């Protein structure tokens, strides 16, 4: 690893009362207009926004900033086998303002790397296994000047950061409904911890509510 310095990670998500960030069909439409404004305000305070390939394939987001003036930031996509479409918005929408980095593994196909390179997308290799090594990745991003990251991941990406104790702050908006479904994606998926005491602890730093939405802010316990 290139050093011990790493970016400050803020996990941001909206979820239902029962902890789902999407329905069983993958519908992630949980936030209302006010929550989106809060999210976009938070985006103005970071150097990069990070998502997994599933978010790109399912929703094709621009990962840009609305409502506020901003000079831009990096869009970082974790994609172990470079499977997102070359036509994706993160590749083609305002790359001069929101440059995109795709993080893959040492096993990524050379032709795919060349294809994304032709679109001026930067490719970073991190990890020799099937999945991106997020621990190895952190100092690489830090050395690029990325000091604060907003993690807007799916359940598995969130787990990869939680299990490696990389999440410094959490911002959760709880929407006033229950969606259920064993196949609906939860805030954090993965294998999970066997014991409650093994998991990282967080301190509640702020609570706010409006229109039956509740927003919780947590910071890592010192």
N, C-alpha and C positions, 0 to 999 in steps of 0.2 A: 504494500500500500504506500502511496506517495506522501504520507504524513498523517498526522492525527487531526488536522483541521478539517472541518466539514461544514456544509451549509446548515443554517437553522431551518428546521422543517416544521411547517404548519399544516396539519391535516384538516382539510375543510370538506364538509359534506352536509347534505340535507337528507334526513331519513324520516320514516314514519314512526309512530309511537312504538311499534313493535320492531324497530331497528332495521328496516329494509331500506336500501337505497335505490331499488328498482323492483318492479313487479315481476311475477314469474315469466312474463313475456319480454322482460328487459326494458319496460317503460320506466324512464328515470324522472318523469315530469312531476317533481315534488315541490320545488321552490316556487313561490309566488313572486310578483314583481319586486316587492320590497326586499325579499331575501336576495334576489339576483343583484339588486343595487348594492347590498352589503357585500356580496361576494366580489363584485367588480371593484368596489372600493378597496377590498383586501388585496386584490390583484395589483393595484397600483403601488402596493407597499413591498413587493417582492421583486427579485431579479429573474425568477423563472416560475413557470407553472408546469407541473409534471402530471402525466396521465399514463395509463397503460394502453396497449394496442387495442384492447376490447372496446374502450371508449371511442376510439377513432373509427373502428370498423362499424360499431353499432350506431353511433350518433353523428359522425363526421362533423365535430365541432370546429369552430374557427379558433377557439381559445384566445380570443382577443379581449379588449376592454371597451365596454360601452359606458355611457353616462358620465365619464370623467376624461379629462385631458391627460395624456400620458405619452411618454417617449418610447414605450415598448419594452419588451422583455423577451427572454428565451422561452420557446415552447419545447419541452423535453418529453419525448415519447419513448417508453420502454417497450421494445419489440424484439424479442429474442431471435426471431427468424426472419425479420424484415418482411412481414406479411401485410402491412397496411397498404392500401391502394396508392399508387403514385398520384392519383387524381384527388387525394384527400385535401380538405381545406387547410390542414396544418402544413401541407407542402406548398400550396399555391396561393393562399390568402395573405397578402401583405408581408412577404418574407423580409422586406427591407425594414419593417417595423418590428416584426415578431419572428426573428430567425429561429429555425427549427433544428433541434438536435435529436437524432434517433440513436438510442442506446441499444446495442445488440451484443451478441457474444462473439467469441473468437471463431465460432463455427458458422457465422453468417455467410450466405452465398456471395461470391465475388461479383457476379453479374448484378445482383440486387444492390450491392454497395455502389457499383458504378452507375446504376440507373438513378439512385437517389442523389449521388454526387453531381449528376448532370443537371439537377434541379437546385444545386447549391445547398443541399441539406447536409449538415455535418454528421458524420457517423462516428460514434465512440464505441469501442469494443470494451466490454467489462465482464469478465467471467469466461471460464473455459467449459462450463457445463451446459445444461439445457436452458437454464434461466440466467438472466442478467444478475450479476453480483452487485447488489446495491451498496454494500459496505465498501467495496473496492471503488465504486463509482463516485462516492461522496467527495473525496479529496480532489479527484479529477475535475469535478464541477466547481469546487471551491477555487482551484487554481485558475479557472477561467473567469473568475470574478463573480461567480454566482454564490452569494452569501446567504440569501434567503429564498426558500422554495415553498410554493403553495402546492401541496399534494392533493390533487383532486382525483384520487384513484378509485378503482373498483375494490371489491372486498379482498381479492388476492394480493393486489399491489399494496393496499393498506396493511395487510398482514405481514408482508415482507419487511415493511418499515417498523412495524410494532415489534416483531419478534427479534429484530436487531437493535431495538431500543434507540431508534433514530428519530422518533417523533417528539419534538420539543413542546408543541402547542397544539391544541385541538379546538376547532370551532365547528359546532354542530347545530344545525337548525332542525328542530323537530316539528314535523307537519302534523296537523290534527286528524289523522286517520290511520286505520289499521289495514294492511294489505294482505298479510299472511302468505302462506305458500312455502313449502320446504325447498322449492327451487328458486325462490326469489332471493336476490343477492342481499346479504347483510352488510353492515358497515365494515366489518372485518370478517374475512373467511379463513381459509388456510386450515392447518391442523389444530391450531389453538393450544392453549396451555393446559396441562393436566391438573395443576393446582392453582388456586386463586393467588396464592402468595408468590408464585413465580412471575406473575404479570407485572409490567411497569405501572406505577401509580401516578396519578395526576391530581393537582389541586384545582378546585373550582375557583376561577378568578372573576367571572362575571355571569350574570343571568339577566336576560331581558325577554319581554314578551309583547306580542301585539297580534290582534286578529286570530287568536288561538294558536299562533306559532310561538314556540319557545326557542331562544338561542342560548346555548351554553358554551362558555369558553373555559378551557382548562389549560394549565401549564404543568410541565413535568415537575414532579415532586423532587426537591433538592435532596 
